[in-house]
């Protein structure tokens, strides 16, 4: 019973416990704190051991909590990597190819102005403009010279963009063939 233990009830109990844990002898503690040597012995065997195992349990719980947190963070990270690298063309496989939203294209427009645009934006614009036939029919509908000019400008830009895309495609093929050892 801790209540009856003179060591537990000693106001210096924390210091005594620290000394005991550090291997200071019962005799030294007994004389330093004026407690019975037998009481120190009993306290060490019955109460200190219990206290230490409790501390260890708490430490183990903290550690488990920490490990669980790391585990859950790691799962989130893996899920993000999985999402980022998933190849839409080959389900279940990863790809290190760039996605259109990752690639930025630098080019010069017909006014000589340098421009930078995401490939995904250029591809969207490509879809919006449509085929040359579609654009031509649109031009026919719109009488305004200004509008036609605008479409033409878009077309010129488009041509530049397509040339860039072609180059990019060639480069990628080259890189792939090089990787596969065909070159
Ligand atoms: Zn005690």
Boltz pocket constraint, residues with backbone or C-beta under 6 A from the ligand:
constraints:
  - pocket:
      binder: B
      contacts: [[A, 2], [A, 5], [A, 6], [A, 7], [A, 8], [A, 9], [A, 39], [A, 42], [A, 43], [A, 47], [A, 48]]
      max_distance: 6.0
